[in-house]
Amino acid sequence: MRLATRLLSVALAAAVAMPAAAADDTAALLAELKRLAQRIEALEQQNREMEKSLATERISEKEPEVVTRLKAVEFQTLSMQKQARQIEALEGISASASLAGVVQNANRGNQGTLANYRGDVAVGLPGGEIGSTEGKIFAQLRFGQGDGVSLGRAYTSTPNTTAFQLGGSPADDSTVILAQAWYQLATPLLRGGSKANAREHLHLTFGKIDPFVFFDQNAVADDESVRFMNNAFVHNPLLDSGGDIGADAYGFAPGAIAQYANEREKGSEWGLSLGVFGSGAAANFGGSLSGPLVIAQAETAARFNYLPGNYRAYLWRNGRGAGYDGVERRHSGIGFSVDQKVDDHLTLFGRYGHQTGGKTRFDRALTVGGELGGNGWGRAADSLGIAFGALRTGDDYRSESTLFDLDGDGAPDPQASGWEKQMEFYYRYKVNSQFELTPDFQLIRRPAGDGSGSTVKVAGLRAKIGF
């Protein structure tokens, strides 16, 4: 308004000073200046209204359209910034949860049909940085109820590795434990390059750990809640069923692991690992850490006809291995774990264990098998698995087995000799992305190496949900 007034004043002064001949032109100029002044006044009024509208975050239908659009863009921008901050805050955080239930029946004994369930909740969190070294925190809770089918006298420790019941708890109580809680530091070996391009890393992990997460892994036989349930196929039988892993009753132990990982050549990655874990009474924090389990592993990835596979070799020494005679002594052994994809839909696996020291009920273990995807019959998400195993009776136990009552029937055990043999078959039916059903059937011949023992048959159904 002030600008318009000044323009008119200047024009009038000029008109007074001009001669009469130019009066017509002056009148036209004044009219044009008046229209210009009105336009400027209107613009200034709109500007004042915009400033007033922008002073508040509220949107009103009486506001100018341009203000409404500006506010909408501002709200969208703020929303995007908020989402970006949330994503940044969640970066590095992972979570998973699953619940598996099993119903099984064995033809031997009077157990009838038994049911159990087990749940796992795991969380991974960023653990801070020290220079180029990054930390990671991992924690896992496990809960469940039901001991599942028990075989009594057999080298196979259980046909249902999903069973979880806290020792000493009433059967009507669901139990929860802190299964794992460990911290890991990952250091890239830069060798003059950037951290993002590092292809070699050193990992240091310590805390309460499941040793099988880092040793004796296998792509086909490694998760009892998804694939094989017989304990002889889930891990190396000498370590797990035989007890040389030395962990507590639920498979966990305090320990530390140092690992070197080399990923310079894609498809031919390799690594070296060394782990030290509490054994015996130390596994559940109830005794000295002397005589630990020490296990070292070398692993490499390889390709067969351009298809991926993994090859692992490891050796162990347990200073507090539990013998069949109830005496703790040093145990040692070597093992191999292999999984190889031989077709787009078929992966084979094999494990071998050889006891080199200690008194164990069996001292050789061989398991082989595979998993076939359901693409061939129009069920690509389904899988069919089959495995065979054989556990050889140890020489010492062969000669001394009749001196012990390992099955708790009050009488000396029968003479053990030869091999216990296992077979397991399953079909995993994918109901949807988070729910699956798995019928399972097992055979165990010559249980505990007893040639006169009847064949054990176990039939079951597993259901699992998870994300």
RAZI-V15706 format. One record per residue. N is the residue number from 1. RES is the residue in one letter. PHI is phi in radians with two decimals (999 if undefined). NEAR is the number of other C-alpha atoms within 8 Angstrom. D_CENTER is the distance of its C-alpha to the mean C-alpha in Angstrom with 2 decimals. Layout:
N_RES_PHI_NEAR_D_CENTER, N_RES_PHI_NEAR_D_CENTER
This chain:
1_M_999_8_70.61, 2_R_-1.13_5_72.00, 3_L_-1.16_8_71.59, 4_A_-1.10_12_73.44, 5_T_-1.08_9_76.32, 6_R_-1.11_8_76.78, 7_L_-1.11_10_76.96, 8_L_-1.15_12_79.68, 9_S_-1.07_8_81.69, 10_V_-1.13_8_81.77, 11_A_-1.13_10_82.82, 12_L_-1.12_9_85.70, 13_A_-1.10_8_87.01, 14_A_-1.20_8_87.06, 15_A_-1.16_9_88.89, 16_V_-1.13_6_91.68, 17_A_-1.38_6_92.33, 18_M_-1.45_8_92.50, 19_P_-1.21_6_95.80, 20_A_-1.16_5_96.72, 21_A_-1.10_5_96.25, 22_A_-1.69_8_92.53, 23_A_-1.12_10_92.23, 24_D_-1.12_7_90.77, 25_D_-1.09_7_88.03, 26_T_-1.17_9_87.27, 27_A_-1.10_8_86.93, 28_A_-1.13_8_84.40, 29_L_-1.11_8_82.44, 30_L_-1.12_11_82.47, 31_A_-1.10_8_81.16, 32_E_-1.16_8_78.27, 33_L_-1.15_11_77.48, 34_K_-1.18_9_77.52, 35_R_-1.11_8_74.98, 36_L_-1.14_9_72.83, 37_A_-1.13_14_73.13, 38_Q_-1.13_9_72.12, 39_R_-1.14_8_69.07, 40_I_-1.13_11_68.04, 41_E_-1.10_10_68.57, 42_A_-1.13_8_66.34, 43_L_-1.12_8_63.57, 44_E_-1.13_9_63.87, 45_Q_-1.16_8_63.65, 46_Q_-1.09_8_60.44, 47_N_-1.12_8_59.03, 48_R_-1.12_8_59.84, 49_E_-1.15_10_58.16, 50_M_-1.12_11_54.97, 51_E_-1.07_8_54.90, 52_K_-1.17_8_55.35, 53_S_-1.20_9_52.57, 54_L_-1.27_8_50.10, 55_A_-1.26_6_50.76, 56_T_-2.19_6_48.65, 57_E_-1.47_6_45.16, 58_R_-1.27_4_46.46, 59_I_-1.85_7_47.22, 60_S_-2.21_6_50.60, 61_E_-1.21_4_52.29, 62_K_-1.51_4_55.36, 63_E_-1.32_11_53.73, 64_P_-1.04_8_54.43, 65_E_-1.05_6_52.10, 66_V_-1.11_6_51.05, 67_V_-1.16_11_49.96, 68_T_-1.03_11_47.89, 69_R_-1.16_8_46.16, 70_L_-1.06_8_45.58, 71_K_-1.15_10_44.00, 72_A_-1.09_8_41.74, 73_V_-1.12_8_40.56, 74_E_-1.11_8_40.08, 75_F_-1.11_8_37.99, 76_Q_-1.09_8_35.77, 77_T_-1.11_8_35.39, 78_L_-1.11_8_34.55, 79_S_-1.11_8_31.97, 80_M_-1.12_8_30.31, 81_Q_-1.13_8_30.43, 82_K_-1.12_8_28.86, 83_Q_-1.09_8_25.95, 84_A_-1.10_8_25.56, 85_R_-1.14_8_25.56, 86_Q_-1.13_8_22.92, 87_I_-1.10_8_20.65, 88_E_-1.10_7_21.44, 89_A_-1.18_6_20.68, 90_L_-1.57_7_17.20, 91_E_-1.07_6_16.45, 92_G_1.58_7_13.56, 93_I_-1.67_9_12.21, 94_S_-2.29_7_8.89, 95_A_-2.58_8_8.42, 96_S_-2.58_9_7.16, 97_A_-2.62_10_9.50, 98_S_-2.62_11_10.78, 99_L_-2.44_11_14.12, 100_A_-2.12_13_15.45, 101_G_-2.18_11_19.15, 102_V_-2.31_12_21.22, 103_V_-2.09_11_24.98, 104_Q_-2.41_13_26.56, 105_N_-2.44_12_30.10, 106_A_-1.98_13_31.50, 107_N_-1.39_7_35.08, 108_R_-1.86_7_35.75, 109_G_1.60_5_36.56, 110_N_-2.02_4_37.32, 111_Q_-1.42_8_33.93, 112_G_1.28_6_34.19, 113_T_-1.66_8_31.24, 114_L_-2.02_10_28.41, 115_A_-2.21_10_25.51, 116_N_-2.69_14_22.44, 117_Y_-2.46_14_19.33, 118_R_-2.59_14_16.06, 119_G_-2.17_11_13.73, 120_D_-2.36_11_10.54, 121_V_-2.23_11_9.99, 122_A_-2.24_11_7.62, 123_V_-2.36_11_8.98, 124_G_-2.01_12_9.04, 125_L_-2.28_10_12.71, 126_P_-1.09_10_15.13, 127_G_-2.00_10_17.06, 128_G_1.50_7_20.31, 129_E_-2.30_8_22.14, 130_I_-2.27_6_24.81, 131_G_1.12_5_26.63, 132_S_-1.52_8_24.36, 133_T_-1.47_10_21.74, 134_E_-1.92_13_18.71, 135_G_-1.81_12_16.93, 136_K_-2.44_12_13.46, 137_I_-1.96_12_12.95, 138_F_-2.28_12_10.01, 139_A_-2.43_12_10.90, 140_Q_-2.41_12_10.01, 141_L_-1.85_12_12.82, 142_R_-2.22_12_13.68, 143_F_-2.44_12_16.81, 144_G_3.03_14_18.86, 145_Q_-2.81_16_22.32, 146_G_1.88_11_24.09, 147_D_-1.46_9_24.50, 148_G_1.30_10_24.67, 149_V_-1.20_12_27.09, 150_S_-1.98_7_28.43, 151_L_-1.60_10_30.20, 152_G_1.24_5_32.40, 153_R_-1.49_8_33.78, 154_A_-2.84_9_31.41, 155_Y_-1.22_13_29.44, 156_T_-1.19_13_26.45, 157_S_-1.22_10_25.13, 158_T_-2.87_11_23.83, 159_P_-1.51_13_23.56, 160_N_-2.44_11_20.90, 161_T_-1.27_9_17.95, 162_T_-1.32_11_16.45, 163_A_-1.05_13_19.50, 164_F_-2.59_13_19.12, 165_Q_-2.52_12_22.25, 166_L_-1.14_8_23.12, 167_G_-1.01_4_26.07, 168_G_1.49_4_29.38, 169_S_-1.50_8_28.31, 170_P_-1.04_5_30.50, 171_A_-1.09_8_29.23, 172_D_-1.57_5_29.61, 173_D_-1.88_7_27.20, 174_S_-1.34_9_23.54, 175_T_-2.06_10_21.81, 176_V_-2.31_9_19.07, 177_I_-2.34_7_17.88, 178_L_-1.45_9_15.91, 179_A_-1.25_12_13.66, 180_Q_-2.34_13_12.19, 181_A_-2.77_12_13.58, 182_W_-2.41_12_13.73, 183_Y_-2.14_12_15.02, 184_Q_-2.25_12_14.71, 185_L_-1.96_11_17.50, 186_A_-1.99_11_17.38, 187_T_-1.99_10_20.95, 188_P_-1.33_12_22.03, 189_L_-1.61_9_25.12, 190_L_-1.27_10_27.25, 191_R_0.88_4_30.35, 192_G_1.50_4_32.34, 193_G_-1.68_7_29.87, 194_S_-1.55_7_27.84, 195_K_-1.08_8_24.46, 196_A_-1.16_4_23.07, 197_N_-1.71_7_24.47, 198_A_-1.14_11_23.35, 199_R_-2.05_9_22.14, 200_E_-2.30_12_22.01, 201_H_-2.45_12_19.95, 202_L_-1.93_12_20.15, 203_H_-2.08_13_17.23, 204_L_-2.16_11_18.16, 205_T_-2.19_11_15.77, 206_F_-2.61_12_17.36, 207_G_2.49_11_17.02, 208_K_-1.61_12_15.95, 209_I_-2.36_14_13.42, 210_D_-1.57_11_12.28, 211_P_-1.00_10_14.18, 212_F_-1.30_8_12.68, 213_V_-1.20_8_9.39, 214_F_-1.99_7_12.05, 215_F_-2.35_8_14.88, 216_D_1.07_12_16.00, 217_Q_-1.18_10_12.95, 218_N_-2.77_11_13.96, 219_A_-1.23_7_13.05, 220_V_-1.87_11_15.17, 221_A_-2.17_12_15.35, 222_D_-2.70_12_12.19, 223_D_-2.47_9_10.88, 224_E_-1.21_13_13.79, 225_S_-1.51_10_12.69, 226_V_-2.15_7_12.84, 227_R_-2.08_12_15.30, 228_F_-1.19_15_17.75, 229_M_-1.79_13_18.40, 230_N_-1.11_14_21.10, 231_N_-1.04_15_20.05, 232_A_-1.18_13_22.06, 233_F_-1.82_14_19.77, 234_V_-1.32_12_16.31, 235_H_-2.43_13_17.09, 236_N_-1.06_15_20.34, 237_P_-1.02_13_22.86, 238_L_-1.13_15_24.79, 239_L_-1.36_11_21.94, 240_D_-1.66_12_20.58, 241_S_-1.03_13_23.45, 242_G_-1.33_12_25.93, 243_G_1.61_10_24.52, 244_D_-1.24_12_24.66, 245_I_-1.13_10_21.16, 246_G_1.24_14_23.03, 247_A_-1.31_14_20.24, 248_D_-1.27_11_21.18, 249_A_-1.11_5_21.66, 250_Y_-1.95_6_18.05, 251_G_1.64_8_16.55, 252_F_-2.16_15_16.01, 253_A_-2.79_16_18.37, 254_P_-1.24_14_19.37, 255_G_-3.05_12_19.27, 256_A_-2.47_11_19.12, 257_I_-2.34_12_17.89, 258_A_-1.96_11_19.62, 259_Q_-2.43_11_18.38, 260_Y_-1.96_11_20.24, 261_A_-2.15_12_18.67, 262_N_-2.05_10_21.20, 263_E_-2.12_10_20.49, 264_R_-1.15_7_24.15, 265_E_-1.95_6_24.63, 266_K_-1.09_6_22.38, 267_G_1.54_8_21.57, 268_S_-2.30_10_22.73, 269_E_-1.11_13_20.19, 270_W_-2.57_11_20.52, 271_G_-2.81_11_19.63, 272_L_-2.26_11_20.87, 273_S_-2.38_11_19.24, 274_L_-2.38_11_21.06, 275_G_-2.19_12_19.82, 276_V_-2.24_11_22.02, 277_F_-2.30_13_21.13, 278_G_-1.11_17_23.38, 279_S_-2.26_19_24.88, 280_G_1.09_12_27.21, 281_A_-1.14_10_28.11, 282_A_-1.25_13_26.20, 283_A_-1.12_16_22.82, 284_N_-1.93_11_23.31, 285_F_1.10_7_25.21, 286_G_-1.90_7_28.45, 287_G_-2.78_9_30.16, 288_S_-1.17_6_30.88, 289_L_-1.48_8_28.35, 290_S_-1.20_6_30.94, 291_G_1.14_9_30.26, 292_P_-1.31_12_26.49, 293_L_-1.46_16_24.24, 294_V_-2.05_11_24.23, 295_I_-2.36_11_22.16, 296_A_-2.17_11_22.35, 297_Q_-2.41_12_20.66, 298_A_-2.04_11_21.67, 299_E_-2.44_11_19.66, 300_T_-2.60_11_20.58, 301_A_-1.66_12_19.78, 302_A_-2.61_11_22.81, 303_R_-2.15_10_24.20, 304_F_-2.01_10_26.42, 305_N_0.94_5_28.66, 306_Y_1.25_5_26.36, 307_L_-1.79_11_23.33, 308_P_-1.32_11_20.26, 309_G_-2.69_12_19.62, 310_N_-2.33_12_18.24, 311_Y_-2.27_12_20.57, 312_R_-2.29_12_19.96, 313_A_-2.26_11_22.71, 314_Y_-2.61_13_22.58, 315_L_-2.39_11_25.08, 316_W_-2.49_11_25.05, 317_R_-2.51_11_27.56, 318_N_-1.94_16_27.32, 319_G_-1.24_12_30.32, 320_R_-2.32_14_30.12, 321_G_-1.18_15_29.37, 322_A_-1.58_11_30.57, 323_G_-1.46_12_33.33, 324_Y_-1.16_9_34.54, 325_D_-1.58_6_37.64, 326_G_1.44_6_35.80, 327_V_-1.77_7_36.50, 328_E_-1.43_8_33.97, 329_R_-2.68_10_34.45, 330_R_-1.28_11_32.82, 331_H_-2.04_15_30.64, 332_S_-2.65_13_29.46, 333_G_-3.04_12_28.18, 334_I_-2.28_12_26.71, 335_G_-2.63_12_24.09, 336_F_-2.42_13_22.86, 337_S_-2.38_14_19.86, 338_V_-2.33_12_20.31, 339_D_-2.38_14_18.80, 340_Q_-2.47_12_20.96, 341_K_-1.39_13_21.30, 342_V_-1.92_10_25.03, 343_D_-2.71_7_25.36, 344_D_-1.01_6_23.68, 345_H_-2.13_9_22.68, 346_L_-2.24_11_22.76, 347_T_-2.15_13_20.49, 348_L_-1.82_13_21.95, 349_F_-2.44_15_20.66, 350_G_-2.73_12_22.57, 351_R_-2.38_13_22.39, 352_Y_-2.46_12_25.33, 353_G_-2.30_15_26.04, 354_H_-2.40_11_29.37, 355_Q_-1.36_12_30.49, 356_T_-1.90_9_32.87, 357_G_-2.84_8_33.80, 358_G_1.89_11_34.01, 359_K_-1.77_11_35.15, 360_T_-2.19_11_32.62, 361_R_-1.16_13_33.32, 362_F_-2.34_13_31.99, 363_D_-2.17_14_31.75, 364_R_-2.35_13_30.59, 365_A_-2.56_16_27.63, 366_L_-2.35_11_27.06, 367_T_-2.31_13_24.59, 368_V_-2.48_11_24.49, 369_G_2.97_11_23.45, 370_G_-2.98_12_21.78, 371_E_-2.29_12_20.26, 372_L_-2.00_10_22.41, 373_G_-1.25_13_21.49, 374_G_-1.53_13_23.92, 375_N_-1.03_10_25.50, 376_G_-1.12_7_28.68, 377_W_-2.12_6_29.46, 378_G_1.34_6_28.36, 379_R_-2.24_9_24.99, 380_A_-1.05_10_22.58, 381_A_-1.47_9_19.50, 382_D_-1.47_12_20.55, 383_S_-2.57_12_20.12, 384_L_-2.10_12_22.40, 385_G_-2.19_14_21.53, 386_I_-2.54_11_24.00, 387_A_-2.53_12_24.01, 388_F_-2.27_11_26.85, 389_G_-2.48_13_27.04, 390_A_-2.57_11_29.85, 391_L_-2.09_13_30.11, 392_R_-1.58_13_33.45, 393_T_-1.09_17_35.40, 394_G_-1.19_12_36.01, 395_D_-1.06_6_39.63, 396_D_-1.11_9_40.14, 397_Y_-1.19_14_38.67, 398_R_-1.03_12_40.78, 399_S_-1.50_8_43.90, 400_E_-2.01_8_42.96, 401_S_-1.05_11_41.01, 402_T_-1.29_11_44.08, 403_L_-1.52_7_44.29, 404_F_-2.15_9_41.19, 405_D_-2.13_11_40.19, 406_L_-1.34_6_36.42, 407_D_-1.57_7_36.37, 408_G_1.24_6_38.29, 409_D_-1.61_5_41.19, 410_G_1.48_5_43.84, 411_A_-2.24_6_44.98, 412_P_-1.01_8_44.25, 413_D_-1.23_11_41.64, 414_P_-1.14_7_42.96, 415_Q_-1.09_9_43.24, 416_A_-1.72_13_39.92, 417_S_-2.80_10_40.14, 418_G_1.24_9_38.51, 419_W_-2.07_11_35.06, 420_E_-1.55_16_32.84, 421_K_-2.15_12_31.38, 422_Q_-2.20_11_28.48, 423_M_-2.52_11_27.59, 424_E_-2.43_14_24.89, 425_F_-2.32_12_24.81, 426_Y_-2.51_13_22.57, 427_Y_-2.30_11_22.61, 428_R_-1.66_13_19.64, 429_Y_-1.77_10_21.32, 430_K_-1.49_10_19.47, 431_V_-1.27_8_21.44, 432_N_-2.67_6_19.78, 433_S_-1.14_5_16.62, 434_Q_-2.16_9_15.16, 435_F_-2.41_11_17.22, 436_E_-2.52_12_17.88, 437_L_-2.12_12_20.40, 438_T_-2.37_11_20.59, 439_P_-1.15_11_23.98, 440_D_-2.48_12_23.85, 441_F_-2.39_11_26.78, 442_Q_-2.30_14_27.24, 443_L_-2.22_11_30.31, 444_I_-2.27_12_30.98, 445_R_-1.75_11_34.33, 446_R_0.88_14_36.28, 447_P_-0.98_17_33.99, 448_A_1.04_12_34.27, 449_G_1.22_14_36.52, 450_D_-1.57_13_39.26, 451_G_-1.11_9_41.24, 452_S_-1.59_5_42.95, 453_G_-1.29_8_39.82, 454_S_-1.36_7_39.17, 455_T_-1.18_9_36.18, 456_V_-1.62_12_33.33, 457_K_-2.09_11_32.05, 458_V_-2.25_12_29.01, 459_A_-2.03_11_28.29, 460_G_-2.76_11_25.55, 461_L_-2.42_11_23.61, 462_R_-1.98_13_19.96, 463_A_-2.13_11_18.91, 464_K_-2.47_14_15.47, 465_I_-2.19_10_14.74, 466_G_-3.14_9_11.68, 467_F_-2.54_6_10.50
